[in-house]
Amino acid sequence: MQKKQTLKRSESVAFCGLAIALIAIGAWVTVPLGPVPFTLQTMVLAFVVLLLPVREAVASVAGYVVLGALGVPVFSGMAGGLAKVMGPTGGFIIGFVLGAVAAALVLKAWRAPSSKALGLVREYVAAFAFLAISYVCGWAQLMAVAGMSPMAAFLAGIAPFILLDAIKIVIGVSLAHALRQAVPALRRANA
């Protein structure tokens, strides 16, 4: 029994480490678009939040943010440090953790239905809850740190990304859903 629990913990740590690495790689793919860059982070975050069990997903996102805050260059543009988290775009980074918690709450409250179509709707609701929380946190910090009006912050930090992020969410959810269907152990972990 003890050996099985140790193996499960080791597997969990390995999945969290792999998820953090994937999020960092998604962040490194950067296209500058004003104060907030375009990255593949949103796609990878949706993938991680939906693929891993709730505890591991939240731990992975939180671990990513902590590593970046400590100076490891995991944020967009291969940057890291507390200044990045406290800067104009740091609210989006903080919002990743709060968004992962929101997505986890959606997944916990809305148990996996037997219908595949409803299961996919459940995943999209969780992923878009994640994105909405990230947007709200990023918008608030952009206003506060950059001294922008609510409309200016929205137009600079959110509006240019809505369509792109929706597409990335669709891709991330689709990838997570497909992988979970292909690997039965992942289905059991997220039921």
C-alpha positions in Angstrom: 0.0 0.0 0.0 2.8 2.4 0.9 4.7 1.7 -2.3 1.6 2.4 -4.4 1.0 5.8 -2.6 4.7 6.7 -3.2 4.4 5.8 -6.8 1.2 7.9 -7.1 2.9 10.9 -5.5 5.9 10.5 -7.8 3.6 10.4 -10.8 1.8 13.5 -9.6 5.0 15.5 -9.1 6.2 14.4 -12.6 2.9 15.5 -14.2 3.1 18.8 -12.4 6.7 19.4 -13.5 5.8 18.5 -17.1 2.7 20.9 -17.0 4.9 23.7 -15.7 7.4 23.1 -18.5 4.6 23.1 -21.1 3.1 26.4 -19.7 6.6 28.0 -19.9 7.1 26.8 -23.5 3.7 28.3 -24.3 4.7 31.6 -22.7 8.0 31.7 -24.7 6.1 31.8 -28.0 5.6 35.6 -27.9 4.3 38.2 -30.4 4.3 41.7 -28.9 0.9 43.5 -29.3 1.1 46.5 -27.1 1.4 46.2 -23.3 0.1 42.6 -23.3 1.9 40.2 -25.7 0.3 37.3 -27.6 1.4 33.9 -26.4 0.3 30.3 -26.5 0.0 30.3 -22.8 -3.8 30.4 -22.7 -4.0 27.3 -24.9 -1.6 25.4 -22.7 -3.2 26.6 -19.5 -6.7 25.4 -20.7 -5.1 22.1 -21.7 -3.4 21.6 -18.3 -6.4 22.7 -16.3 -8.7 20.3 -18.1 -6.3 17.3 -18.5 -4.8 17.0 -15.0 -6.8 16.1 -11.9 -8.0 19.3 -10.1 -5.3 19.3 -7.4 -2.5 18.7 -9.8 -3.8 21.3 -12.3 -4.0 24.1 -9.7 -0.6 23.1 -8.2 1.0 23.2 -11.7 -0.4 26.7 -12.4 0.6 28.0 -9.0 4.0 26.4 -9.3 4.5 28.1 -12.6 3.6 31.5 -11.2 5.9 31.0 -8.1 8.8 29.9 -10.2 8.4 32.9 -12.4 8.0 35.3 -9.4 11.3 33.8 -8.0 13.1 34.8 -11.2 13.1 31.7 -13.3 12.5 32.9 -16.9 9.2 31.2 -17.5 7.0 34.2 -18.4 6.5 35.6 -21.8 9.6 36.8 -23.5 11.6 34.4 -21.3 11.3 36.8 -18.4 10.9 36.2 -14.7 10.9 38.0 -11.4 8.6 39.7 -9.0 8.7 42.9 -11.0 7.0 41.0 -13.9 4.2 39.8 -11.5 3.8 43.3 -10.1 4.0 45.1 -13.4 1.2 46.1 -15.8 0.7 42.6 -17.2 1.2 40.8 -13.8 -2.5 40.7 -13.1 -3.0 38.2 -16.0 -0.3 36.0 -14.4 -2.0 36.2 -11.0 -5.3 35.6 -12.7 -3.9 32.3 -14.1 -3.9 30.9 -10.5 -7.3 32.3 -9.6 -8.7 31.2 -13.0 -7.4 27.6 -12.4 -9.2 27.6 -9.1 -12.4 28.8 -10.7 -12.1 26.2 -13.4 -11.5 23.5 -10.8 -14.6 24.7 -8.9 -16.6 24.4 -12.1 -15.3 20.9 -12.7 -15.9 19.9 -9.1 -19.4 21.4 -8.9 -20.5 20.0 -12.3 -19.6 16.3 -12.2 -18.7 14.6 -15.4 -21.9 13.8 -17.2 -22.5 10.5 -19.0 -23.2 12.4 -22.3 -20.1 13.2 -24.3 -21.7 16.4 -25.6 -22.5 17.7 -22.1 -19.0 16.7 -21.0 -17.5 18.9 -23.7 -19.8 21.7 -22.7 -18.6 21.3 -19.1 -15.0 21.6 -20.2 -15.6 24.7 -22.3 -17.5 26.4 -19.3 -14.5 25.6 -17.0 -12.0 26.9 -19.6 -13.8 30.1 -20.3 -14.3 30.6 -16.5 -10.5 30.4 -16.3 -10.1 32.9 -19.1 -12.7 35.3 -17.6 -11.0 35.4 -14.2 -7.6 35.9 -15.9 -9.0 38.8 -17.9 -10.6 40.5 -14.8 -7.4 40.3 -12.8 -5.2 41.5 -15.7 -7.6 44.3 -16.5 -7.6 45.5 -12.9 -3.8 45.4 -12.5 -3.3 47.1 -15.9 -5.6 50.0 -14.8 -3.9 50.3 -11.4 -0.2 50.0 -12.5 -0.4 51.8 -15.8 -2.8 54.4 -14.6 -5.2 53.6 -17.5 -8.9 54.2 -17.5 -11.1 51.1 -17.5 -11.9 51.5 -21.2 -8.3 52.2 -22.2 -7.1 49.1 -20.2 -9.8 47.0 -21.9 -8.9 48.2 -25.3 -5.1 47.7 -24.8 -5.1 44.6 -22.7 -8.1 42.5 -23.5 -10.0 43.5 -26.7 -7.2 42.6 -29.1 -7.0 39.1 -27.6 -10.6 38.0 -27.2 -10.9 36.2 -30.6 -7.3 34.8 -30.4 -7.9 33.6 -26.8 -11.2 32.0 -27.8 -9.5 30.1 -30.6 -6.7 29.1 -28.2 -9.2 27.9 -25.6 -11.0 25.8 -28.3 -7.7 24.2 -29.3 -6.6 23.6 -25.7 -10.0 22.1 -24.7 -10.0 19.9 -27.9 -6.5 18.7 -27.2 -7.2 17.8 -23.6 -10.5 16.1 -24.5 -8.8 14.1 -27.3 -6.0 13.0 -25.0 -8.3 12.1 -22.2 -10.4 9.9 -24.6 -7.2 8.2 -25.9 -5.8 7.5 -22.4 -8.3 5.7 -20.1 -6.3 6.5 -16.9 -6.8 10.2 -17.6 -10.5 9.8 -17.8 -10.7 8.1 -14.4 -8.5 10.8 -12.9 -10.9 13.6 -14.0 -14.2 12.0 -13.4 
